[in-house]
Amino acid sequence: MTEYGLLLTGFNPKTAVICSEELQSELIGIQGFEDASFDSDEPWGQFVGIMSERESKLWMLGLALSQSISRASATGVSLANTAAFIGEDKIEASKSQVTLTLINRSQITPVTVPEDYQARQSSTSVAWSLNAAAEIPAFDTALEDLAVDTLEFQTGTDNTVRAYLDGSPDLSGMAVNWEVQVSGSTNSSNDGRFFVTDWDVAGFWVEYPNLNRADDTDDEDPTSPAIISLYPGVNVLAESLNTGPFEASIGSINTIVTPLSGWDDVYNQNAATPGTNEEKDDEFRIRLAEQAINSDGGTLAAVKEALEKVDGVTYVFGEENRSNVEVDGLKPNSMHFIVVGGTDQDIIDTIGRVGPAGIDTNGTETGTYDGNPDDPQIISFDRVTEVNPYFILNLTVDPAIWSSPALIAQYKTDCKTAMESRTYAHGEDLVNHLLAATVSVNVRGILTIALLQGLSPSPGSSANISIPGTEVVNITADRITVNAT
């Protein structure tokens, strides 16, 4: 016999056919209905058809209600409501974000561009709206077509160029994000459109990044034929009119949609940050399932797995104390994680989200997990521990090279510098011959090397030192003694 309703296997509804058969059977059992006709063109047949259809709809309503509390079958709002019980929400659609530089090349008074004014990408026609009103400084005709004395690449930077200007122009009104237009240079790599990052009123120079330059090869000195014009600009946040992951490469937002006198140009110095589409039901279910797998009841392995997926994390060590007393420095009923990489807050949020309820944490890095605003959790973890070994470097050297007290002192310093420059990953052993080789290939005049190393002063062994994954070697000059004969 088939069972209907809410069963262990799920909700089994009655169809309209079954409802009709049952209703006919019940009516026939009533005195006077023994010979009733339930054909579809007969009154009682039509009555049974109407009632069985209505009853079947009630059964289907029961099915919908049972499915609405199941993540596997719920959809739309019902799925979102179900997930809310475990503190999860669908990823909502969001707008893409970008910073726009608004430029004034014509108005000698400041120009206010109202909120919601728009610019767009000429290549895609995607429109972007200002999040707030912005005032562009006044245009100064005296800062157009300035003669250039020198164009110098700034050593120690990636691509910054400094332009020294002829004629002592007044740069007192200058500000970051003013537009720099360079033309007529000897080297074409110096021409283009750039934006001010620094300037000096007394020195009559401006600096700006030029992605075409990476060294001083194309410097123009002492007299460059280049001409520079400086136009006031101001940065303002903007967002796409519609939600979604819209991309905008550098310089692609270049067309004004809502014209305004004095707002003469627009430019995005950096790429846009794409927004998101609303998470689909299937995507949401997959994410919930993955989180359920990761959480695995909040096991140590699950928390480690989740931490390893955090952006920037390269190593995770985890241990736990399941007893009701402190063990090896771990609190009762607690977990302990040592993490390399990632931001503190991302790590704290992951431990708080995936870790089991009621479990304490250990460590010197501490922060708050606000997954439940009514019950914030204090989460702790540790970073790797530095190991600072001691060294004695016994050298036999070439006296023709180590030929004076000053040179001997310098070469000893060079030995320490070479050792300090050797960096180690967490868990990387301190291998004696590799460190000694670092010295021999970087310092002149060394004939033989005997390197002693240990974790306490005055080491007497050349044995390698094993480093666990929770520690990292850090060599400092103050723990190195160099002897040379």
N, C-alpha and C positions, 0 to 999 in steps of 0.2 A: 504494500500500500504506500502510495506516494505521500510524503509529508510536505506541508507548506508552512510558510511563515519564517521566523528567525530561527535557524538551525545552527548546529555547530559548524556546518560547512558553508554557512552564509544564509542570505535571505532568498527563499524560493517562492515567487509569487504565483498566484493562480491566473491563468489566461481567461479571456472572455469565453472561450469554448468550454473550459472546465466549469466556469461559473454558470453558464447556461445549462450544462448537463446536470449539475447539482440542483439548480433551481427547479428544473423540470421534474427531477426525481422527487423533490420535496412536495411540489404541488400535486403530483399524481397520487401521493400518499394521503392527501386530504380528501375526505368523503365528498363526493360530487364532482371530483376532477379526474376520476378514473379514465373516462373516455375523452378528456379534453384534447383538442388538437393544438399542437405547438408549431405548426407550419408557419413560415415567415409571413404568409399572407393572411394568417388568422389573427384575431385580436390578442388571444393569449400568447401566441408565438411572438407577436410584436412587443407585448409587455415584457416577456422573458428576455427578449433581445435588448430592450432598453435597460432593464435592471442589471443584467449580467455585464453589460458594457460599463455601467457606472461602478459596479462592484470591482471589476477588473482594474479600473482606474485607481480605486482605493488601494488595491494590492500594489500597483505600480508606484503609487505615492509612498507606500511602505518601503519598497525597494530603493527608491530615491533617497529616502531618509536614512536607510541603513548604509547606503553607499556614501552619503555626504559626510560620514564620520570616519571613512576609510581613506587613507592617503593613496591607496592603490587605485581607487575608483572615483574619488571626489574630483570635481572640476571647479574652476573659477573661484568664486567667493567661498564656496564650501571647502575647497582645498586649502585656501588661505586661512580660514577659520580653524580647520583641523590642525594645521601646522602651528598656529598661534599657541596651542596648548603646550607645545614644547619650546616656545620662545623663538620660533623661526618665522620670518616674513619673506614673501616674494620680493625679488629684486624689482623695484619700481623703475619705470622709464625715467630717464634723466636727460637733461639737455647737455650738449657739448659746451665746453668753456674755452675761452681764449682771451688773451690780452691784446688790445688794439692800440696802436699809436696813431693819434689824430694830429694832423699837421696843418698849420696856418702859413700860407705863403703870400697873403695879400692884405690882410687887415692890420692896420697899425694900432688897433685896440684889441684887448682880449676878446676871445670868441667863446661863448658858452654853448656847448652842444648838449641838447636836452637828453634826459633819460629816454630810452626806447628808440632813439634814432638808430638807423640801420646801415650796415655795409654788407657786401656780399662777395663771394668768390666768383670771378669772371668765368672760371673753368667749369664750375658745377652749379652756379646760381644759388647755392645755399646761403641764406641770409642770416646775419648775426645782429643782435640787438644789444645796445649799451645797457649795462646794469644800473648805471647811475649817470647823472649829468657830469660833464667834464669841461673845465675851462682851459682853452689853449692860450698860452701867452701871446702878447702882441708881437706882430712882425716888425722887424727893424731893417729898413732898406740898406742901412750901413753895413749889414752883415752879409750882403750878397756880393758875389764875384770878388772875393778877397784873394789877393796874391799870396802864394805860399813860398816860404823860405826853404823849409826842410821837411821831408817826410821820413820819419824814423821808426823802424820796427822796434818794439820794446822788448828787450831781452828778458827772459824769465816768464813771458806770457805766451799763450797759445797763438794769438793772432792780433794783438793790439798794436795799433799804429798811432804815433803822435805827430800831429801836423803843427809846425811852427808857422805863424802867420806874419806877413809883412804889414807895416803901416800902423802898428799899435791899435788894433780895433778894440772897442769897448765890449768886453765879454762879461760885464757885471750882471747882465740879465740872463746869462746862460743857465741851463738846467739839464739834468739827465734826460735822455730820450729826445733831445733836439735832433732834427735831421741834418745830416752832413752830405752834401752833394759835391763830389770831386770829379773834375774833368780836366782834360788837357795834359795829363801827366806824361812824363817820358815813358814810363812803364805802364802798360794798360792794366796791370794787376792793381794799381793804385786808384783807378777810376771806379766810380760806382756810387751807390747809395748806402749810407751807414748811419749809425745813431750814437750820439755822444754818451760816453760813460764817465769822463772826467775832463777837467779843464783848469786852466790857471790864468787868472785875470792879469797878474803882473808879468807872467812869462809869455803871454799871448800864444798859448797853445791849446789844442783840444785833442782828446784821445777817443778812439772808437775801434771796435772790433772790425777787422777786414778778413773775412774767411778765405780770401785769395792769397793771403800772406801767411807764411810760417817761419820766416827768417828775415835777415837784413839784406838779402840779395838784391831786392828791388828798391832799396832806400834811395831817395833823391836828395842830394846834399852837395854843395851848399845852397844852390839856387834852383828850385824846381819850377818848371813852367806851369804847374798845376794851378787851377782856380778852384776855390772852395766857397760854397754858399751855405749859410747856416739858417735853418728855418725852425721856428718854435714847434715843439711837439709835446704831447702829454699822453700818458698811458691810462687806459681805462679797461675794466673788465667787461666782457660781453659774453653772451650765450646764444646758441642757435635758437631760431624761432621755434623749431619743432624738437621734440625729444628724439634721441637716437644717437648712435655712434658716428657722428660726422667728423671727418678728418679735414684738416687744413694745414698744409705744409707752410713753411716760412715764406712770407710774402704773397701768399695766394689770396688773402682777403684784401682786395685792391680796388673795389668799386663802391662809391657812396650811393646808397639807395635813397636816402632822404636828404636832398641838397640843403646846404646852409652857407650863406656868405661867410667866407673866412675859414670854413672847414674845407680845405682844398684837396686833401689826400688822406688815405688811410693805409696802414701797413701792419701786419702782424710779425713781430720780430722773432717769435717762437711758435712752434707748431701748437695746434689746439689740443686740448685734452678731450678725447672722445667721451660722449655720454653713453647711455645704455638703453637698449630696448627693454620693454617689460618682459620679465621672465615668463616663458611659456609653461603651461602645466607640466608637460613632460620633462622640461629642463628642471623645474622645481622639484619634481619627484626624484629625479636622478640625483640632484644635489642633496636632498634629504636622505636618500638611501646611502650615498657616499659618507655623509656625516654619521649616519647610524653605524656603518661599518667601521669608520674610524674610531667612533666613541667606544664601540664594543663593550658597553657597560662601564666605560671609564677605566679600562685597564692601563697598566704602565706602557705596554706595547702600543696601544692606541694613541696615547698622548705623545709618545716618541714619534710615531708615524706622522701625526698631525704637525708636530714641531718641525720635522724634517721638510715639510712642504711649505713652511713659512718663507717668504721672500728673503733671500740673503743668508739664510741659515745653511752652514756647511757641515756642522757636526752637532750631534746630540748624544749625551750620556744620561741614562736614567737609572734610578734605583728606588726601592721602596721599603718601608718598614710597616708590616701588617700587624705587628704586635701592639699591645696596649701599654708598652713601656718604651723608653728611649733606647735605641740600639745604634751603636757606632756614631753617636752625634745626631741621629735622625729622630725627629719627634715621633711620638706614638701615632700609628695610623697615618702615615705621611708618605709623600713622594718627594724625590730630589732630582732636579735636572741641571745639567751643566750644558750650556749652549754656546756655540761659536757662530757669530754672525746674526743678522736680523736686528730689528729694533726692539728695545726693551718692551714697549707697549704691545707690539705684535706677539711677542713671546708670552707676555702676561695674559693677553686676551685668549690665546690659544689654549694655554693650560687651564684657564678658568672655564672656557667653553667646553673642552673635551674631557677634562678631569672629572672624576666621580664626585658626587655631592658628599660633603662631610669629611673629605680628606684634606689634611693640612699639607703645607709645602715648606721646603727648607731653602735657605740661601741668603746671600747678602744683597742681591738685587731685588728690590721690592716695589710693588705698584698695586693699583686697584683695578679689578675687573668689574665693569659696570653692566654685565649682561642682564642682571636683574636690578634695576634702579632702586628697588625697595630693599635689596639685600646685597650691597656691594661686597666683593670678596678681596681680601688682601692676599696677593700671590707673591711668592718668593722663588728665586732660582739663582744659579751661580754662573759666572763666566769662568773660562779656563784659568787655572792657577799658573802664575809665572814661576819658572825655575831659574834661579840666578846662580850659575856655577862659578867656581873659582878656577883660575888657570895660572900655571907657571910655564913660561915659554923660554926654554934654554936653547940658545942659538950659537952656532959657530959661524962667524961672518968673515967676509973678505976685508982685510984691513985697508986695502987700497980704495975701497968704496966707503966703508965706515971709518973714515980717515980723520975725523976731528970730533971733539966733544959735542959740538953743535949738530953735526950730522948724525952722530950716534943717538942723540936725544930725539932728533927728527924721525929717524928710522924706527926707533922704539915706539914712538907715537903712531907711525904708519902701521906698525904691526897690530897695535890695539884697534886702530880704525878699521883695518881689514877684518879683524875678528868680529868687531861690533856690527859690521855691515852684513854679516852672515845671518840671515833670517830663517826661522824654523816654523813649520806648521805644527799645529797641536798634535801631540803623539809622535812627533818625529824624534828619533833617538839622536843623542849627541855622539856622533861617530868621530873618533879622535883623528884618524888620518885625513878625513875630508876637511876638517877645520884647519889642520896643519897645512894642507895644500892651499887653502885660501890665503894663508900668510905668504907662502913661498912664491906664489904667482903674482902677488901684488907688491912685494917689497924687494928691492934690489939687494944684491950682495950677500944673500943667505946661503951658506954652504951646507949646514945640517940643522935639523929641527928636532927637538925632543919636547913634546907637549904633555904636561901633566894636568889632569883635570879632576874635579871632585865637587861635592856639594857643601864642603866646609873649607875654611881657610887652610892654606899650606897643603894643597893636594899632593899626594905622592904616587899616583897611579895614572897610567895612560889608558886604562880600560874604558871601553865605551859605556855610556850611561843610558840605560833604558828609560824612556819617557812614556808614561801612560797617556791615553787619549784625553784625559782630563787636565793635562798640563802642557805647557809650551816653554821651550828654552828661550831665555832672553839674556844676551851677552852684553855686559857693561864694562867699560874701560877701567873703572875703579876696582874691579875684581881680577885684573890681569897684571901679572908681574912678568917683565921681560928682562932676561939676563943674556948678555952678549959677550962672547970671548973670541 
